[in-house]
Structures are given as C-alpha cells and as structure tokens.
Amino acid sequence: MFSQQIYLQGLGLGAGLIVGIGAQNAHVLRTAVRGRHVLPTVATCIVVDAILIAAGTSGLGALIEASPILMPLARYGGAAFLVWYGLRCWSSSWRGGATLSGDAAAQAQTLGAALATVLALSLLNPHVYLDTVVLLGAVGSSLAASERSSFALGAITASALWFSAIGLGARRFASTLARPGVWRVIEALTGAAMLVLAVLLVVDT
C-alpha cells in the first residue's frame, strides 16, 4: 500500500545521504563533461542504488547493524576507503593538471570499461553500503511491512533524480568544469568532505 508521507520520508532521507561530493558523483561528473557513455553510467548508478536500497529495507540493513562483526567491518572499511580517496583527491589537487575532461585515453574509453569503472566505484566503496543498505535499510526495515516499499521508492527516487541531474546537467557547465583550476578546487573540496565523513564514521559509534 502506497503512503505519500512515508514516500516523502524516504525521499528526504535518501537525498540527504546521496547528495554530496563523492567518488561516484565525481566519476559521473567526469563522464558527463566528456560526453561519452553518460546515460549508461547514470543508469548503472541508479540501478545499483535501487538494488542496495531494496536489499536494505527488506531487512538486510537491520541484520548488518545488529551484527557485532559486519557493522564494525562496514564502518571501519568505509572509513579506510574514504581516507584513501580523500588523500588521493588532495594529492591530485596539489599536483594540478587534472581536469574533468580527462586525457585522450579516457576520452576513448569503451562502454565496457566505463561500466566497469562505475561499478567498481559503486560496489567496492563500503561507504555506499553504509548509506544505502545500513542507514536507509535500518530505517526502512523498522517500518511496518506495508510501508517499506513506499520508503524504498522514495529513497530510490532521490537517487534517480540526483544522478540524472548531475549526469545530464553537467554538460551545460562543461566549459567551466573542464578548467584545471576549477577541478583543483573540486578535488580539494572532495578530499576534505571524504576525510570529514571518515572521521564521522569512526566517532559515531
């Protein structure tokens, strides 16, 4: 049974967790500015989030949260990934020379390679599981069984709107985003955001 109130709750919480600078979002931005394989990349991000959110709200999120092994593994694994990625972004910002448009090899990337990259950034990042499976899943699975689908649909809608917006909207600002100086700032902010999230993951016990 569809509940508009629960749907909006899922939409709001999903947006709060998904919207932000991260490895996945930065990759979608790069793909959009290059203008290659944009729709498959955006669709893959949405499908991955939808599967993980559905799994979480069906009870997997509550199971992981209650586990004395899986929850610490997800928490500290996510923190380690965020630290690694944050330092990598800071290093790139310090060196300079990187742009959203990328080099010739990136421009010539095949569809298979593009999908493999976005799947790796989505599925090998423990923080993605914390957001979708654990946090959204724990809230969703705490609802009545008849309300969980509305909550999950709201969270999935937030993911679809966000990735569509940055994937399809970035082309309008391609000339600005492709400037090396702008991308150095983006990389620096991304690194800072990742390190802050890593600290919050560790201290929020």
Backbone as a ProteinNet text record, in pm:
[ID]
protein_1_A
[PRIMARY]
MFSQQIYLQGLGLGAGLIVGIGAQNAHVLRTAVRGRHVLPTVATCIVVDAILIAAGTSGLGALIEASPILMPLARYGGAAFLVWYGLRCWSSSWRGGATLSGDAAAQAQTLGAALATVLALSLLNPHVYLDTVVLLGAVGSSLAASERSSFALGAITASALWFSAIGLGARRFASTLARPGVWRVIEALTGAAMLVLAVLLVVDT
[TERTIARY]
85.3	0	89.2	63.7	147.8	109.7	212.5	192.9	274.8	208.1	278.8	371.1	326.5	408.1	537.5	527	645.1	734.8	672.1	748.3	833.8	774.9	847.8	957.3	931.6	1034.5	1155.1	1128	1235.2	1307.1	1231	1289.2	1382.9	1338.5	1420	1545.2	1530.4	1647	1742.8	1687.7	1771.7	1851.5	1786.1	1855.2	1966	1939.2	2038.8	2163.5	2148.2	2261.4	2332.6	2255.6	2312	2373.5	2307.3	2355.4	2483.5	2586.7	2714	2828.8	2946.3	3064.1	3119.9	3141.2	3196	3259.2	3316.8	3385.2	3289.8	3172.6	3073.6	3026.8	2996.1	2947	3053.1	3178.4	3286.2	3303.5	3288.9	3300.9	3187.4	3067.3	2953.8	2976.9	3030.7	3061.5	3163.3	3270.3	3371.4	3309.3	3229.2	3165.6	3075.9	3001.8	2910.1	2984.4	3093.9	3170.4	3236.3	3283.7	3341.8	3236.1	3110.8	3003.2	3002.7	3065	3069.9	3010.2	2917	2855.1	2785.8	2725.4	2662.8	2539.7	2447.4	2324.2	2349.4	2435.9	2464.4	2526.8	2613.1	2676.3	2573.6	2487.4	2382.2	2287.5	2247	2154.8	2215.6	2344.8	2411.8	2412.4	2442.5	2440.9	2302.9	2200.3	2063.3	2024.4	2056.2	2020.5	2092.3	2221.6	2297.4	2235.9	2205.9	2143.9	2008.2	1929.2	1796	1806	1898.7	1916.4	1959.8	2056.7	2107	2001.4	1926.6	1819.9	1711.1	1672.7	1570.8	1618.8	1745.7	1801.2	1801.9	1839.2	1844.6	1708.7	1608.3	1475.6	1403.3	1449.8	1387.6	1434.9	1533.2	1578.8	1728.6	1800.3	1945.3	2014.5	1964	2024.9	2019.7	1904.1	1890.1	1978.4	1992	2076.3	2222.2	2270.3	2409.5	2431.7	2335.6	2350.1	2357.4	2287.6	2285.9	2404.9	2481.5	2591.8	2715.7	2776	2896.9	3019.3	3008	3120.3	3098	2980.3	2955.6	2949.4	2888.2	2875.6	3010.3	3095.4	3229.1	3309	3292.9	3364.1	3320.9	3189.5	3138.4	3181.8	3177.1	3211.1	3358.1	3447.5	3590.3	3641.8	3579.6	3614.6	3575.8	3457.3	3413.9	3503.6	3544	3632.5	3767.6	3820.7	3950.3	3941.8	3833.6	3816.2	3808.8	3733.2	3716.9	3848.5	3928.4	4058.9	4146.4	4150.9	4231.7	4186.5	4057.6	4007.4	4027.7	4008.8	4027.4	4171.5	4266.7	4408.7	4444.9	4383.7	4407.4	4358.8	4244.2	4191.5	4280.4	4327.8	4417.2	4548.4	4599.4	4722.5	4703.1	4588.8	4558	4542.4	4477.9	4459.6	4593.5	4681.6	4813.1	4898.9	4898.2	4978.7	4923.5	4789.5	4727.5	4736.9	4681.6	4689.8	4573.7	4500.3	4386.5	4264.2	4180.3	4056.9	3944.9	3823.8	3707.9	3704.9	3757.6	3751.9	3847.4	3957.6	4049.3	4138.5	4219	4312.4	4251	4333.2	4281.4	4237.5	4310.2	4273.7	4136.7	4111.6	3981	3871.1	3901.1	3802	3764.5	3859.6	3836	3789.3	3756.1	3715.3	3592.7	3597.1	3485.1	3369.7	3253.2	3136.4	3162.5	3222.5	3250.8	3343.2	3447.3	3541.8	3473.8	3386.4	3315.2	3223.9	3153.3	3063.5	3143	3256.4	3339.9	3389.6	3424	3473.1	3365.3	3245.3	3138.8	3092.1	3095	3059	3162	3289.8	3394.9	3379.3	3356.3	3341.2	3215.4	3114.6	2989.5	2994.9	3048.9	3040.1	3161.5	3275.6	3394.9	3411.6	3315.3	3318.4	3227.1	3282	3197.1	3102.4	3139.6	3053.4	2919.7	2919.4	2794.5	2699.2	2753.4	2670.8	2618.6	2700.4	2655.4	2538.3	2545.7	2437.4	2309.8	2322.7	2204.6	2152	2239.2	2194.2	2173.5	2273.5	2267.9	2177.7	2208.4	2132.9	1990	1976.7	1842.1	1769.9	1844.2	1783.6	1733.8	1810.9	1770.5	1642.1	1633.7	1512.3	1394.4	1417.1	1309.6	1258.7	1349.3	1307.7	1240.8	1253.3	1186.2	1039.9	1001.7	863.5	777.9	648.2	556.8	581.4	557.8	585.3	514.2	394.7	316.9	372	461.3	515.4	655.5	721.3	861.2	879.6	787.5	801.5	790.3	704.7	691.2	819.1	877.6	1002.9	1115.2	1126.4	1230.9	1213.3	1089.5	1063.8	1104.5	1080.7	1121	1271.8	1343.2	1489.6	1546.3	1487.2	1532.9	1505.1	1393.3	1362.2	1467.6	1510.6	1614.8	1742.8	1779.4	1899.1	1884.5	1768.5	1745.9	1750.2	1688.6	1686.8	1827.1	1903.2	2036	2131.4	2140.2	2233.7	2192.7	2063.4	2016.7	2053.5	2040.5	2070.7	2218.1	2306.5	2449.5	2499.9	2439.6	2483.3	2440.8	2314.9	2262.5	2282.4	2294	2308.8	2451.7	2549.3	2689	2730.3	2667.4	2702.5	2682.2	2587.5	2560.7	2675.9	2754.1	2864.6	2998.5	3001	3121.3	3242.9	3224.6	3338.6	3400.9	3317.5	3367.4	3429.7	3359.9	3407.7	3535.9	3558.7	3677.3	3805.4	3795	3914.2	3994.9	4127.5	4211.2	4199	4192.1	4182.2	4054.7	3943.6	3815.3	3820.1	3878.5	3882.6	3975	4081.2	4167.1	4087.1	4000.5	3915.2	3817.8	3758.5	3664.2	3733.8	3854.7	3929.6	3961.6	4000.5	4032.7	3909.7	3795.2	3670.7	3625.7	3641.8	3605.5	3689.6	3820	3908.6	3870.4	3840.8	3801.1	3672.1	3574.5	3446.7	3464.7	3549.7	3572.3	3638.3	3734.3	3803.6	3710.7	3624.8	3526.5	3430.7	3382.7	3292.2	3361.1	3490	3564.8	3569.9	3596.4	3602.1	3464.4	3359.8	3224.3	3186	3231.2	3202.5	3266.7	3389.9	3463.8	3411.8	3381.4	3339.5	3193.6	3112.5	2969	2943.5	2983	2967.3	2844.8
-119.4	0	124.8	215.3	333.7	438.4	494.9	601.7	721.9	832.7	952.2	1005.9	1001	1051.5	971	839.9	753.7	769.5	785.8	808.4	934.4	1042.9	1168.5	1155.5	1073.6	1048.6	978.7	878.7	809.7	901	987.3	1082.1	1178.6	1232.1	1328.5	1266.6	1150.2	1085	1036.8	984.8	940	1054.4	1169.5	1285.9	1332.3	1332.5	1377	1290.6	1160.6	1069.5	1062.6	1072.6	1051.4	1178.2	1292.7	1418	1459.8	1485.9	1527.9	1487.6	1543	1513	1378.1	1290.2	1159.4	1097.8	979.2	913.1	886.5	836.6	803.1	928.5	1032.9	1156.7	1223.6	1222.1	1281.5	1207.9	1075.8	998.2	1032	1047.3	1083.2	1220.2	1313.4	1446.5	1438.7	1361.8	1346.3	1288.2	1185.4	1119.8	1216.9	1297.8	1392.5	1498.7	1550.1	1653.8	1597.8	1472.5	1410.3	1384.4	1363.9	1339	1198.6	1102.5	964.5	870.5	786	683.7	744.5	861.4	929.6	853.1	821.6	754.6	617.5	531.6	404	421	521.8	546.2	588.4	683.6	730.1	615.9	539.2	427.1	323.3	297.2	199	244.3	371.4	424.7	410.9	441.7	434.2	289.9	199	57.2	-0.7	29.5	-20.3	30.1	160.8	216.5	151.3	131.5	72.2	-68.1	-148	-284.8	-283.9	-196.5	-192	-138.1	-37.8	16.6	-87.5	-158.1	-262.7	-373.3	-410.4	-514	-467.8	-341.9	-288.8	-281.8	-228.7	-213.2	-346.4	-448.4	-580.5	-650.8	-593.1	-649.1	-666.7	-658.8	-678.3	-569.2	-446.4	-335.1	-355.8	-397.2	-422	-538	-638.7	-754.1	-712.8	-630.3	-584	-494.9	-407.1	-314.8	-390.2	-502.9	-580.6	-675.2	-692.6	-787.4	-726.8	-798	-746.6	-752.1	-819.4	-830.9	-745.3	-757.3	-690.1	-538.8	-489	-343.5	-276.1	-324.5	-263	-275.9	-389.2	-408.6	-304.6	-281.9	-181.8	-41.8	-14.6	119.6	152.7	64.5	94.8	72.7	-20.5	-36.5	86.8	140.9	263.9	380.9	390.2	499.5	489.7	367.6	348.3	387.6	348.4	385.5	536.9	602.2	747.3	820	770.7	832.4	817.8	696.3	672.9	763.2	770.1	850.1	999.4	1041.5	1182.5	1226.8	1145.4	1178.4	1176.1	1085.2	1077.7	1205.7	1255.3	1380.6	1498.6	1504.6	1613.5	1609	1488.2	1474.7	1524.7	1489.1	1533.6	1685.3	1742.4	1887.3	1958.6	1903.3	1964.2	1962.7	1847.8	1835.3	1921.5	1931.4	2006.5	1932	1991	1932	1841.2	1796.2	1708.4	1791.1	1738.4	1806.3	1705	1755.7	1667.7	1603.2	1671.8	1616.2	1499.9	1496.1	1382.4	1384	1276.5	1269.5	1194.4	1173.8	1109.7	966.8	896.8	758	750.8	845	848.1	881.4	971.2	1008.9	890.6	800.3	686.4	562.6	576.1	462.8	393.7	261.6	184.9	181.9	140.3	130.1	28.8	-83.8	-184.7	-133.4	-60	-4.2	101.7	181.1	284.6	222.6	116	49.2	-21.9	-79.9	-146.6	-45.5	74.3	177.8	221.8	248	296.5	186.1	60.4	-49.9	-64.9	-47.9	-57.7	53.4	175.8	288.1	274	204.6	187	69.5	-42.8	-166.7	-193.7	-131	-152.8	-46.5	44.4	150.5	112.8	73.6	34	143.8	270.2	380.3	378.1	327.9	315.4	221.1	111.5	15	73.4	154.8	217.2	310.2	387.3	480.6	408.6	316.2	254.6	135.2	38.8	-84.7	-65.6	-4.8	2.3	115.9	240.7	354.5	359.9	364.8	365.2	234.4	123.7	-5.6	-20	29.6	19.8	98.5	218.9	299.2	232.2	187.8	126.8	-1.9	-85.4	-213.1	-197.9	-79.9	-55.7	-17.4	11.7	48	-76.8	-56	-166.9	-223.7	-351.7	-418.1	-349.7	-298.5	-235	-98.7	-40.7	93.7	90	-24.4	-31.4	-1.3	-47.7	-23.7	124.5	197	341.5	413.7	371.7	432.8	405.6	279.7	243.4	318.3	331	403	549	609.8	748.1	763.7	673.7	679.6	654.9	561.5	532.6	652.2	718.7	839.4	947.3	964.3	1063.4	1031.1	903.9	862.2	889.7	855	873.9	1021.4	1105.5	1249.4	1308.7	1266.7	1323.3	1286.1	1157.9	1115.7	1167.8	1177.1	1234	1381.4	1451.6	1595.2	1621.8	1550.6	1578.4	1519.2	1408.7	1347.7	1426.5	1471.4	1542.7	1693.6	1744.2	1888.8	1938	1848.9	1892.2	1939.2	1889.7	1930.9	2081	2140.3	2283.7	2367.6	2308.9	2381.9	2319.1	2246.6	2172.1	2262.7	2378.1	2465.7	2516.4	2540.4	2586.1	2471.3	2357.8	2243.3	2183.8	2202.1	2144	2222.9	2339.9	2419.2	2353.3	2341.7	2277.5	2342	2475.3	2543.6	2509.4	2501.4	2466.9	2325.1	2234.4	2095.6	2077.8	2159.8	2152.4	2188	2287.2	2325.1	2212.1	2153.9	2043.3	1926.3	1893.8	1783.5	1813.6	1936.1	1973.3	1962.5	2010.9	2002.9	1858.8	1779.5	1638.3	1567.1	1593.3	1531.7	1569.3	1696.4	1741.5	1674.1	1665.7	1602.6	1455.3	1385.1	1243.4	1221.3	1305.1	1290.5	1322.7	1421.7	1453.2	1336.5	1279.7	1164.7	1046.3	1027.1	916.4	934.1	1056.2	1082.2	1058.8	1106.4	1088.8	942.5	862.3	719	654	693.9	630	674.4	804.3	854.7	828.5	804.3	781.1	634.6	591.9	453.4	435.3
0	0	0	-94.7	-107.9	-4.5	61.4	158.6	114.9	85.7	41	149.5	273.8	383.8	397.9	391.6	403.5	280.8	162.7	40.3	52.9	102.4	118.6	224.9	326.5	427.3	364	281.7	211.2	113.8	45.6	-49	22	136.1	209.3	268.7	331.5	391.1	282.7	173.5	62.8	3.3	-14.5	-69.7	23.6	154.4	249.4	249.4	221.5	221.5	87.5	-21.8	-155.1	-212.4	-188.2	-245.1	-173.9	-249.4	-191.6	-281.1	-251.6	-331.1	-288	-381.7	-350.9	-473.7	-457.3	-567.7	-683.6	-649.6	-752.4	-825.7	-749.9	-811.4	-897.7	-851.4	-929.9	-1062.2	-1057.7	-1181.6	-1278.1	-1227.1	-1313.2	-1375.1	-1297.1	-1349.9	-1462.9	-1441.1	-1546	-1672.7	-1655.2	-1770	-1844.9	-1770.5	-1833.2	-1913.2	-1857	-1926.1	-2051.4	-2043.7	-2162.1	-2268.8	-2225	-2319.5	-2376.3	-2306.7	-2354.2	-2249.9	-2294.8	-2210	-2087.8	-2104.1	-1991.1	-1941.5	-2031.9	-1990.9	-1928	-1987.4	-1921.4	-1782.9	-1767.5	-1638.1	-1534.5	-1572.2	-1481.2	-1446.6	-1547	-1524.2	-1431.1	-1446.9	-1361.4	-1216.1	-1192.9	-1056.7	-993.5	-1070.9	-1019.4	-989.3	-1080.3	-1061.2	-939.8	-925.2	-809.8	-679.8	-673.7	-553.9	-527	-632.1	-615.6	-556.4	-606.7	-556.7	-410.1	-377.4	-240.8	-143.2	-185.8	-100.7	-77.3	-182.5	-169.3	-76	-89.2	-1.6	143.4	163.7	299.3	365.5	294.5	352.6	370.3	301.8	317.9	445.1	513.6	639.7	650.9	539	541.8	621.6	611.8	684.3	834.4	885.7	1029.5	1073.4	986.6	1017.9	1031.8	938.4	944.1	1065.6	1092.4	1205.5	1338.4	1347.9	1471.9	1485.3	1377.9	1379.7	1447.2	1542.6	1607.6	1517	1403.5	1310	1186.1	1123.4	996.2	1009.4	1117.1	1132.2	1151.7	1242.1	1252.5	1123.7	1054.1	927.9	825.3	815.7	722.1	763.5	893.9	942.5	918.9	963.8	952.2	810.1	739	598.3	518.1	548.1	482	515.4	642.4	684.1	613.9	603.6	536.8	389.8	323.5	182.6	167.6	255.5	245.9	270.4	365.2	388.8	265.7	209.7	88.9	-24.7	-47.7	-158.8	-133.1	-7.8	25.2	4.5	49.4	29.5	-118.3	-192.4	-336.8	-405.7	-362.8	-419	-384.4	-260.8	-220.8	-297.7	-319.8	-396.9	-539.6	-598.9	-734.8	-740.2	-637.4	-632.7	-617.1	-535.8	-512	-637.8	-709.5	-831	-943.5	-949.8	-1057.9	-1189.3	-1292.8	-1426.2	-1460.1	-1358.2	-1384.6	-1419.8	-1507.2	-1544.2	-1550.2	-1551.5	-1566.2	-1702.9	-1802.6	-1937.3	-1955.5	-1880.1	-1884.3	-2005.8	-2019.3	-2130	-2247.5	-2352.3	-2473.3	-2447.1	-2358.7	-2329.3	-2263.3	-2172.4	-2107	-2205.9	-2298.9	-2399.2	-2487.3	-2511.5	-2599.5	-2523.7	-2397.9	-2315.3	-2373.9	-2376.7	-2430.5	-2330.1	-2376.9	-2289.1	-2178.3	-2212	-2111	-2002.5	-2042.3	-1945.2	-1858.7	-1919.9	-1844.6	-1739.7	-1777.6	-1683.1	-1573.6	-1609.7	-1509.7	-1406.4	-1452.1	-1360.7	-1264.1	-1315.6	-1227.8	-1132.8	-1176.9	-1088.2	-976	-1010.1	-908.9	-805.3	-850.3	-758.5	-673.3	-725.7	-653.2	-556.1	-600.9	-523.8	-435	-465	-383.5	-275.3	-266.3	-166.5	-49.9	65.1	178.4	224.3	199.8	242.3	168.4	44.5	-30.5	42	94.4	166	296.8	363.6	487	461.7	353.1	321.2	279.8	185.3	124.8	204.6	231	296.1	445.9	512.7	659	706.8	668.2	722.1	667.3	535.6	477.8	509.7	503.1	529.3	671.3	767.7	907.5	932.9	875	891.4	821.5	697.7	621	683.1	730.4	787.3	923	986	1113.1	1094	969.5	939.4	926.7	925.2	901.5	762.2	745.7	618.2	501.8	525.4	419.5	379.5	462.6	436.6	376.9	382	340.3	192.3	109.2	-34.9	-66.9	5.3	-16.8	23.3	135.4	181.6	81.7	38.9	-57	-188.2	-234.2	-358.9	-347.4	-232.5	-211.4	-215.9	-149.5	-148.8	-288.4	-360.8	-497.9	-588.7	-568.1	-646.5	-623.9	-498	-467.6	-543.6	-546.4	-619.6	-768.6	-824.2	-967.8	-1006.2	-924.3	-953.9	-944.1	-842.5	-822.2	-934.9	-964.6	-1068.8	-1206.1	-1231.1	-1358.2	-1366.4	-1254.1	-1252.7	-1278.9	-1208.7	-1228.5	-1360.1	-1404.1	-1529.1	-1650.9	-1650.4	-1766.4	-1755.2	-1631.7	-1614.6	-1628	-1606.1	-1610.9	-1749.3	-1853.8	-1989.4	-2010.3	-1938.3	-1953.4	-1898.6	-1807	-1745	-1781.4	-1891.9	-1930.3	-1946.3	-2007.1	-2033.2	-1902.9	-1802.2	-1672.8	-1594.4	-1588.8	-1511.1	-1567.3	-1698.5	-1761.5	-1734.1	-1672.5	-1643.1	-1531.6	-1549.7	-1446.8	-1309.9	-1305.3	-1177.6	-1103.2	-1177.2	-1116.1	-1062.1	-1140.5	-1096.1	-975.7	-964.1	-845.3	-720.3	-731.6	-618.3	-586.1	-690.4	-669.1	-600.9	-646.8	-587	-439.7	-410.3	-272.2	-182.2	-230.2	-153	-136.2	-241.8	-234.2	-129	-130.8	-33	109.2	131.1	264.4	309.3	217.4	250	284.5	209.1	234.9	370.6	407	534.8	652.1	634.6	739.8	758.6	648.4	657.1	724.6	695.6	757.3	909	953.6	1097.1	1160.8	1095.6	1149.6	1159.5	1062.1	1066	1187.7	1217.1	1326.7	1462.8	1478.7	1609.1	1638.6	1534.1	1551.5	1583.3	1700.3	1740.8	1827.6
[MASK]
+++++++++++++++++++++++++++++++++++++++++++++++++++++++++++++++++++++++++++++++++++++++++++++++++++++++++++++++++++++++++++++++++++++++++++++++++++++++++++++++++++++++++++++++++++++++++++++++++++++++++++++

